[in-house]
Amino acid sequence: MGTARESGFENIVLRVPAKRFVNWEDFMQQAPEYSIGLEVIDDVPGHRGHHVHFDHHFGVIREVTMSAAMQAYIAVRQGRLMERWLQQRRPVPVYVWNADQDVCLAAFVLEYHERLERAEGEPLLRWIVQYNNKIDVCGGLYPVNLDELVKNHFTWVFEPYRQQRMRGKALEDEPLITETIRQVCDRLLDLLQGKGGTTPITARPEILHASPYNFVIADEHGDPNSRLVLAAQGHTNLISLVCRRPNGRYTYSVIRGSPYDEDIFQVPELIQAFQVAENMPGVKIWGGSNLAAGSDSELGSGLHWTTLRDIAEPVVQEAWRKSMTAAASVSGAHRRPRVLVVMPPQWRLHFRQCLERSGAEAIPAGSCREACEVLDTGLAVDAIFSPLRLPDGSFERLLQVAWQRRKFIPVIVCLPKLDGGWIDLLEAGASGLLAEPYEGEQIQNVIREIAARMQFSA
């Protein structure tokens, strides 16, 4: 293991243990006094005596826990951590397990602490730390303006990590980890000296499965920017195939983009079900927090993504049913218009966004059968949006289902274009028609009519 100066650091020395520390006691026994861990202990963050662990994964409420880099930033700028500890040990040992964006940024903050301790600080560094905090707390599934990330040098700064991650992490890769951290730190130094570059976002995540219950399984193809692309597309709940390992195992992440989706996309229940399905009894493979979790970074998972799909669908569906049953008791006078969007996954996202911008609540379904299941919960539905044809029928089947309910439910048929046959659709019972490109104003007008009908019947 090289010295701090040999690796380009003076105030810290990076140490990559053979395996993660199992708990605080393990860390304090093996690491000397005045040591810092960066996401390297399978235990809660904090400090005990002269040992510190900056982390936001294990045993935390994710949405109220700062990223490791932000924790280090506060400890250095407000707590003068490095100023105090360098008087006792120089360099300070910093233990790391990987070289992700958060770890690289935290290492920079610790090494170049003097820049933060000055009264004015570093505005550009503060911007990077704050943006990283938002993205990392949300497991990378944070809705951002992708062009802004490129223009403000964020993607350029962390390009060495992206390249390293696409190569994959293996055992005995300490040089790869330390070199990646060094390269990111060098780019941060260049940025603060006005020499920052730009790196475009080229990630093209592949949607392997789109659930009718508002989550997707996606293959990142090794690119960490894939989650930013997915978030920009409006996806909020994700099971992510991070990489396929040479030994045939897989690395996965499970991310709920919003803490307020916990009644449907329940991360702890999902990882518990995945753990039970693994073929290594007694070995903990799945873990994490309430918002973001995943398979062990060293062991990986033995489950193919199709197995995860088959496990996740009934878990999320049951949670969705319970949520719908509870929502059925909500009084119509105190809620938004509720629209059942019965469409293929590639259409539902656009309609959900338009409906929410119009003040309506969108309930997804992928077929006539799923639409019936929604209505059978007793949930008050104020309108149904449907294409002309569905995998198991047509809009006319939905009309029959709607007519069977005591309360009239208008069915709005969505068409690629309006032609001479639109009159036949209205005569068949459609309450309205929408044509591409399904602009927001069109949908807003429909929602206004639905809201007026709700108020009249209340």
Secondary structure as UniProt FT lines:
FT   TURN            4..8
FT   STRAND          12..15
FT   HELIX           24..30
FT   STRAND          35..38
FT   STRAND          46..48
FT   TURN            49..50
FT   STRAND          51..54
FT   TURN            58..59
FT   HELIX           62..64
FT   HELIX           68..77
FT   TURN            78..79
FT   HELIX           81..85
FT   TURN            86..88
FT   STRAND          92..96
FT   HELIX           101..111
FT   HELIX           113..117
FT   TURN            119..120
FT   HELIX           123..137
FT   TURN            138..140
FT   HELIX           146..151
FT   TURN            152..153
FT   HELIX           154..157
FT   HELIX           159..167
FT   TURN            171..172
FT   HELIX           174..192
FT   TURN            193..194
FT   STRAND          206..210
FT   TURN            212..213
FT   STRAND          216..219
FT   TURN            221..222
FT   TURN            224..225
FT   HELIX           226..232
FT   TURN            233..234
FT   STRAND          237..244
FT   TURN            246..247
FT   STRAND          250..256
FT   HELIX           259..261
FT   TURN            262..264
FT   HELIX           267..277
FT   TURN            281..282
FT   STRAND          286..288
FT   STRAND          292..295
FT   TURN            297..299
FT   HELIX           305..327
FT   TURN            328..329
FT   HELIX           332..334
FT   STRAND          338..342
FT   HELIX           345..357
FT   TURN            358..359
FT   STRAND          361..365
FT   HELIX           368..376
FT   TURN            377..378
FT   STRAND          383..387
FT   STRAND          389..390
FT   TURN            391..392
FT   STRAND          393..394
FT   HELIX           395..404
FT   STRAND          411..415
FT   TURN            420..421
FT   HELIX           422..427
FT   TURN            428..429
FT   STRAND          432..435
FT   TURN            436..437
FT   HELIX           440..457
//
